[in-house]
Amino acid sequence: MHTKRIQPGYGLTLLLTVVFTLGALLTLGFNPDAQTTNLLGYKGMSSLAPISTLLLLGCSFITCKLRVRYFVNRMAE
């Protein structure tokens, strides 16, 4: 059985992952007061909705992978 030891910096990268993911979800939100439509054809919070969503999800994925790779030590019992 393996145990995990969390190193300093884990919490920061976890927070970044959550912020990037929430930001990606917010870019898809509707905003009826927007002046222009986004690339998907509706008035949303971001005028570059699919592009900004994919970029933020990519950042979330990268920080998640970095967190697991550099901030979690796997130790054998």
C-alpha positions as CSV (number, residue, x, y, z in Angstrom):
1,M,0.0,0.0,0.0
2,H,1.3,3.5,-0.9
3,T,0.8,6.6,1.2
4,K,1.0,10.1,-0.2
5,R,2.9,13.0,1.4
6,I,1.8,16.4,0.3
7,Q,4.5,19.1,-0.1
8,P,4.3,22.9,0.3
9,G,2.9,24.4,-2.9
10,Y,0.2,21.8,-3.3
11,G,-2.5,24.1,-2.0
12,L,-1.6,26.9,-4.3
13,T,-1.7,24.7,-7.4
14,L,-5.0,23.2,-6.2
15,L,-6.4,26.7,-5.9
16,L,-5.1,27.6,-9.4
17,T,-6.8,24.5,-10.8
18,V,-10.1,25.5,-9.2
19,V,-9.9,29.1,-10.3
20,F,-9.1,28.2,-13.9
21,T,-11.9,25.6,-14.0
22,L,-14.4,28.1,-12.6
23,G,-13.2,30.8,-15.0
24,A,-13.8,28.4,-17.9
25,L,-17.3,27.7,-16.8
26,L,-18.0,31.4,-16.3
27,T,-16.9,32.2,-19.9
28,L,-19.8,30.0,-21.1
29,G,-22.4,32.0,-19.1
30,F,-25.1,34.1,-20.7
31,N,-25.1,37.9,-20.4
32,P,-28.1,39.5,-22.0
33,D,-26.6,43.0,-21.5
34,A,-23.6,42.2,-23.7
35,Q,-23.1,44.4,-26.8
36,T,-21.9,41.7,-29.1
37,T,-22.4,38.0,-29.6
38,N,-19.6,35.5,-29.0
39,L,-18.2,33.0,-31.5
40,L,-20.9,30.5,-30.5
41,G,-23.6,32.9,-31.5
42,Y,-25.1,34.1,-28.2
43,K,-24.6,37.0,-25.9
44,G,-22.3,35.7,-23.2
45,M,-19.8,36.9,-20.6
46,S,-16.9,36.4,-22.9
47,S,-16.9,37.4,-26.6
48,L,-14.3,34.7,-27.3
49,A,-16.2,32.0,-25.5
50,P,-14.9,28.7,-27.0
51,I,-11.4,29.9,-27.3
52,S,-11.1,31.4,-23.8
53,T,-12.9,28.3,-22.3
54,L,-10.4,25.9,-24.0
55,L,-7.4,28.0,-22.9
56,L,-8.6,28.1,-19.3
57,L,-9.4,24.3,-19.3
58,G,-5.9,23.8,-20.7
59,C,-4.4,25.8,-17.9
60,S,-6.4,23.9,-15.4
61,F,-5.2,20.6,-16.8
62,I,-1.6,21.7,-16.8
63,T,-1.7,22.9,-13.1
64,C,-3.4,19.6,-12.2
65,K,-0.7,17.6,-13.8
66,L,2.1,19.8,-12.3
67,R,0.5,19.4,-8.8
68,V,0.5,15.6,-9.0
69,R,4.0,15.4,-10.5
70,Y,5.9,17.9,-8.3
71,F,3.9,18.3,-5.1
72,V,2.8,14.7,-4.2
73,N,5.5,12.2,-3.1
74,R,4.5,8.6,-3.2
75,M,6.1,6.6,-0.5
76,A,5.9,2.8,0.0
77,E,4.8,1.6,3.4
